[in-house]
Amino acid sequence: MNLATKAQSGQRRAGRLASGGAIREAAAALFLEKGYQATSMDDIAAAAKVSKQTIYTHFANKEELFSNLVMANANRVEEFVGMIGPTLEGAGNLEAGLRQLARRYLAFVARPDAMRLRRLIIGEAGRFPELAQEYYERVPGRAYDALAAAFRDLQGGGLPRVDDPLVAAQHFAWLTLGSPLDRGMFHPIDSAMKKLDLDRLADSAVRVFLAAYGPSSGR
């Protein structure tokens, strides 16, 4: 292969990658705005400024494109998982570490784009039950498991009352996330989040959590 042919091949690959990104971006915006059923491949092609045939060089059909978008976003949970240990270890004490962790957890989950994606997945769970289950296992389930592992390390010390780390992790998650998630599923997302004092909610969640699991808790 001569240099000219190599250059042309590289340009085609670069163009294909660029078109793939444009397709994903356009599809994500349309799915979130209109839902899966109301979004056509023609709509996506027009928004991405590519031909419909170009879309089919990347994705076999709309279902594959939708699944690809959902699972690509699922990988973002690793950002939160990666901060759990350093957040708890870097704080001056357990309560301060849990407060920082709750605030970061809430900020991560209550992003408008994440809330819209959650709405979309829940809305399409009947159409894509396996995809919804896989997303649950890889995102909320992954976060629960990572929190449980951190709380297991604190058993008998900072959190002496943790008999079941996974249940404690779920309690921590829902004390922290429950109210904002509930509001975000039923209200316009941007305005709903602006009305919430997320740091205050996170701090109050930690106080309740430590009342049940902390050193001074009773039974």
C-alpha positions as CSV (number, residue, x, y, z in Angstrom):
1,M,0.0,0.0,0.0
2,N,1.5,3.3,-1.1
3,L,1.4,6.5,0.9
4,A,-1.5,8.0,-1.0
5,T,-3.6,4.8,-0.4
6,K,-2.7,4.8,3.3
7,A,-3.7,8.4,3.6
8,Q,-7.0,7.8,1.9
9,S,-7.6,4.8,4.1
10,G,-6.8,6.8,7.2
11,Q,-9.2,9.6,6.1
12,R,-12.0,7.1,5.6
13,R,-11.5,5.6,9.1
14,A,-11.4,9.1,10.6
15,G,-14.5,10.0,8.7
16,R,-16.3,6.9,9.9
17,L,-15.3,7.5,13.5
18,A,-16.5,11.1,13.3
19,S,-19.8,10.1,11.7
20,G,-20.3,7.5,14.5
21,G,-19.9,10.1,17.1
22,A,-22.3,12.4,15.4
23,I,-24.9,9.6,15.1
24,R,-24.6,8.7,18.8
25,E,-24.9,12.4,19.8
26,A,-28.0,13.0,17.6
27,A,-29.6,9.7,18.6
28,A,-29.1,10.4,22.3
29,A,-30.7,13.9,22.0
30,L,-33.7,12.6,20.1
31,F,-34.3,9.5,22.3
32,L,-34.2,11.7,25.4
33,E,-36.5,14.3,23.9
34,K,-39.0,12.1,22.0
35,G,-38.6,8.6,23.4
36,Y,-37.5,5.5,21.5
37,Q,-40.7,4.8,19.6
38,A,-41.2,8.3,18.3
39,T,-37.7,8.6,17.0
40,S,-37.0,7.3,13.5
41,M,-33.8,6.5,11.8
42,D,-34.6,9.3,9.3
43,D,-34.8,11.7,12.3
44,I,-31.4,10.6,13.5
45,A,-29.9,10.8,10.1
46,A,-31.2,14.4,9.6
47,A,-30.0,15.5,13.0
48,A,-26.6,13.9,12.5
49,K,-26.3,15.3,9.0
50,V,-25.5,11.9,7.5
51,S,-27.4,9.5,5.2
52,K,-29.5,6.8,6.7
53,Q,-27.2,4.3,4.9
54,T,-24.3,5.7,6.9
55,I,-26.1,4.9,10.1
56,Y,-26.5,1.3,9.0
57,T,-22.7,1.0,8.5
58,H,-22.4,1.6,12.2
59,F,-25.5,0.0,13.6
60,A,-27.7,-2.8,12.3
61,N,-30.9,-1.2,13.4
62,K,-32.4,1.3,15.8
63,E,-32.6,-1.2,18.6
64,E,-28.8,-1.8,18.4
65,L,-28.2,1.9,18.4
66,F,-30.4,2.4,21.4
67,S,-28.7,-0.4,23.3
68,N,-25.2,0.9,22.4
69,L,-26.1,4.4,23.8
70,V,-27.5,3.0,27.0
71,M,-24.6,0.7,27.8
72,A,-22.0,3.3,26.8
73,N,-23.4,5.5,29.5
74,A,-23.4,2.6,32.0
75,N,-19.6,2.7,32.0
76,R,-19.7,6.1,33.7
77,V,-20.5,4.5,37.0
78,E,-16.8,3.6,37.3
79,E,-16.1,7.3,37.9
80,F,-18.1,7.1,41.1
81,V,-16.8,3.7,42.1
82,G,-13.2,4.9,41.8
83,M,-13.8,7.8,44.2
84,I,-15.3,5.8,47.0
85,G,-12.1,4.6,48.7
86,P,-10.1,7.8,48.3
87,T,-13.0,9.9,49.6
88,L,-13.4,7.8,52.7
89,E,-9.7,7.4,53.3
90,G,-8.8,11.1,52.6
91,A,-11.3,12.6,55.1
92,G,-10.4,13.6,58.6
93,N,-13.0,11.2,60.1
94,L,-15.7,8.8,59.2
95,E,-18.6,11.3,59.3
96,A,-16.7,13.8,57.1
97,G,-15.8,11.1,54.7
98,L,-19.4,9.9,54.4
99,R,-20.6,13.4,53.9
100,Q,-18.2,14.0,51.1
101,L,-19.1,10.7,49.6
102,A,-22.8,11.3,49.8
103,R,-22.4,14.8,48.2
104,R,-20.4,13.3,45.3
105,Y,-22.8,10.4,44.9
106,L,-25.7,12.8,44.7
107,A,-24.0,15.2,42.3
108,F,-23.1,12.3,40.1
109,V,-26.6,10.8,40.0
110,A,-28.7,14.0,39.9
111,R,-27.1,15.4,36.8
112,P,-29.9,16.3,34.3
113,D,-28.4,14.0,31.6
114,A,-28.3,11.1,34.0
115,M,-31.8,11.7,35.2
116,R,-33.1,11.9,31.6
117,L,-31.4,8.6,30.8
118,R,-32.9,6.9,33.8
119,R,-36.3,8.1,32.8
120,L,-35.8,6.8,29.3
121,I,-34.6,3.4,30.4
122,I,-37.5,3.0,32.8
123,G,-39.9,4.1,30.1
124,E,-38.6,1.5,27.7
125,A,-38.1,-1.3,30.2
126,G,-41.1,-3.1,28.9
127,R,-39.7,-3.0,25.4
128,F,-36.2,-3.9,26.4
129,P,-36.4,-5.9,29.7
130,E,-33.0,-7.5,29.3
131,L,-31.3,-4.2,28.5
132,A,-33.0,-2.5,31.6
133,Q,-31.9,-5.4,33.8
134,E,-28.3,-5.2,32.5
135,Y,-28.2,-1.5,33.1
136,Y,-29.5,-2.0,36.6
137,E,-26.8,-4.5,37.4
138,R,-24.0,-2.4,35.9
139,V,-25.0,0.9,37.3
140,P,-27.1,0.9,40.6
141,G,-26.0,-2.6,41.3
142,R,-22.4,-1.9,40.7
143,A,-22.6,1.2,43.0
144,Y,-24.2,-0.9,45.8
145,D,-21.6,-3.6,45.5
146,A,-18.7,-1.0,45.7
147,L,-20.3,0.7,48.7
148,A,-20.8,-2.6,50.4
149,A,-17.2,-3.5,49.9
150,A,-16.2,-0.1,51.5
151,F,-18.6,-0.6,54.4
152,R,-17.3,-4.2,54.9
153,D,-13.8,-2.8,55.4
154,L,-15.2,-0.4,58.1
155,Q,-17.1,-3.2,59.9
156,G,-16.3,-3.4,63.6
157,G,-14.5,-0.1,63.5
158,G,-16.0,3.0,62.0
159,L,-19.3,1.3,61.3
160,P,-19.6,-1.4,64.1
161,R,-23.3,-2.0,63.5
162,V,-23.0,-3.2,59.9
163,D,-24.3,-6.8,59.9
164,D,-25.1,-6.9,56.2
165,P,-22.9,-4.5,54.1
166,L,-25.0,-4.8,51.0
167,V,-28.2,-3.8,52.9
168,A,-26.2,-0.9,54.5
169,A,-25.1,0.2,51.1
170,Q,-28.6,0.3,49.8
171,H,-29.7,2.2,52.8
172,F,-27.0,4.7,52.3
173,A,-27.8,5.0,48.6
174,W,-31.5,5.6,49.1
175,L,-31.2,7.9,52.1
176,T,-28.9,10.0,49.8
177,L,-30.6,9.7,46.4
178,G,-34.3,8.8,47.2
179,S,-35.9,12.2,47.3
180,P,-34.0,13.8,44.3
181,L,-34.6,10.7,42.2
182,D,-38.2,10.6,43.0
183,R,-38.7,14.3,42.2
184,G,-36.7,14.0,39.0
185,M,-38.8,11.2,37.7
186,F,-42.0,13.3,38.0
187,H,-41.0,16.9,37.6
188,P,-39.2,18.9,34.8
189,I,-35.7,17.8,35.6
190,D,-33.8,21.1,35.3
191,S,-36.2,23.0,37.5
192,A,-36.6,20.1,40.0
193,M,-32.9,19.9,40.6
194,K,-32.5,23.7,41.0
195,K,-35.0,23.7,43.8
196,L,-33.1,21.2,45.8
197,D,-30.2,21.9,48.2
198,L,-28.3,18.7,47.4
199,D,-25.5,19.2,49.9
200,R,-28.1,19.6,52.7
201,L,-29.8,16.5,51.6
202,A,-26.6,14.6,51.5
203,D,-25.5,15.7,55.0
204,S,-28.9,14.8,56.5
205,A,-28.7,11.4,54.8
206,V,-25.4,10.7,56.5
207,R,-26.7,11.8,59.9
208,V,-29.6,9.3,59.6
209,F,-27.2,6.6,58.3
210,L,-24.8,7.0,61.2
211,A,-27.7,7.0,63.7
212,A,-28.4,3.4,62.5
213,Y,-24.9,2.1,61.8
214,G,-22.4,4.4,63.6
215,P,-20.6,3.8,66.8
216,S,-23.1,5.5,69.0
217,S,-26.2,3.8,67.6
218,G,-28.3,1.6,69.7
219,R,-30.8,-1.2,69.1
